[in-house]
Amino acid sequence: MGYTTKAMPPEARRQYVTVETVTVHEPGAASWVEPYAVRWPDGRRWEIERLYGHETIGAENGAEVIRWRVQIAGQPKYLYKSKDWFVVPKAPKVRLP
């Protein structure tokens, strides 16, 4: 069984997405994968304009959970990678009568 941390979104809030990545190779160093675009299940696609960094925020089901800080459409966002990529969409605003 995995564990969660305070920073890890609960399963019910996650929206799984397809993330296009690029493998970065640096001579004399290890290579790594960076995200460059996000595609929602309905086909909408956003390019990642800027990567601010990433950090490991926990583990679940034997996989590290990494939170990337990115910029999409001029706004700072979080993009998560466990076994699959996911985001946490904003909750819709509820209008009261």
N, C-alpha and C positions, 0 to 999 in steps of 0.2 A: 504494500500500500504506500502511496506517495504521501508527501506532506505539503502543506502550503505555507506561504509566508503572508504577512500583511500586504505586501505589494503585489501579490499574485491574484489576478481576477478570478472569481468563481466561474466554474464551467457554464453556468446559466447565462452569464453576461458576455460570453465569448462569441465572436463571429469569425469562423474559419475562412481564410482567404488563400488565394494562390499568390505567391510572391516570386517575382522574377529576380534572379540573383546573378551576380558575376563573381567569378573566382579571381582573386587578386594574387599575383605572384610577384614576390620581391626577391631579387637575386641574393642568395646566401641566407634567406629566411624562409620560414614556413609560409605556405599559402593559406588564405582564408576566404570565406564567402561573405559577400556583402549584398544586402537587398538593394534593388534599384527601381522596382515598380510593384504596385499592389493591384490585384484584380479581384473584385467582389464576385460572388457566385452569379450575379445577374449580368456579368460581363463588363461592368464599368471598370475603368483602369486609371490609376493615378501614378505618375512618376514621382519618385522620391527626389526632392530637390536638394536635400542636404542630410548628411548623417552627422549627428552630434556625438554619437558614441553608443556603447552598449554595456550591460552588466548582467551577471548571473544573479537572479533573484530567488532561486530555489530549485527544487527538483520535484518531479512527480512521475510515478510509474517508471522509474529508472532513467529518466531523461532530464538533463538540465533544462531550466527555463531561463531564456535570455530575453531581456527587455531592451529593445533598440529605441533610442531617442532619434526621431527623424522629423523632417519638415515636408509636408504634403500640402499643396495648394496654399502656400504661404503660412501655414499653421503648424505649430509643434504638435507632434502626435507620438504615441507609443505603439510599437509593433513588437509582438511577442513571438518567440520561436521555442517550441518544445519539440515533440515529434512532428507536429504540424505548425504552420504559421497561423496566428490569429490576431485580431484587434478587439478592442472593446468600444463598440459604437456609443455615441452619446445617447442618453435616454431622451425620448421625445418629450417636449414640453407639453404639459397637460393644461388645457384652458378650462377654467372653472366658469360655470354659467353666471 
